[in-house]
Amino acid sequence: MTIFVKNKHTLQLDEFKFRCCIGKKGSTWNKKEGDKKTPKGIFKIENLYFRKDRKKKPLTLLKCIEIKKDMGWCDDIRFPKKYNKLIKTGIKIKHEKLKRKDYKYDMLIPIKYNFEKPTIGLGSCIFIHITKNYKPTAGCIALKEKDFLILLKLIKKNSKIRIN
């Protein structure tokens, strides 16, 4: 089963079409850290991370991981072994904080872009997450919560995402 991001406003899964938003500067085959672009290609997806203090565990076949206050996703090019990986915060490594004050990461799925053996500087922290206003992201793909919950019910552990 493939999640298909057709353009900067449409995500499709089977016959379901959802409005979405992507990176502020569109999509690209040549992703760079901080370029505000969403990477093009076909990628596997990771687990579902969710805020248990705000959301009940959603119905999904993905492995569900509770977001703790010390969780972050490394985007620091100075740390090749940790780059684009889940880390414990509190150490002096630049990262995307997963337990945010806003709602965006109440539920998120990391996209396995530049993931297995990450190349420093090619981009990190590419997630499917929540939006309330469809404002462009820093490179992620964002959906309204009700659509995100429908997506979670439909996808499987081996689902892929195709970004055009």
Secondary structure, 3 states (H helix, E strand, C coil): CEEEEEECCEEEECCEEEEEECECCCEECCCCCCCCCEECEEEEECCEEECCCCCCCCCCCCCEEECCCCEEEECCCCCCCCCCCEEECCCCCCEEECCCCCCCCCEEEEECCCCCCCCCCCCCCCEEEECCCCCCECCCEEECHHHHHHHHHHCCCCCEEEEC
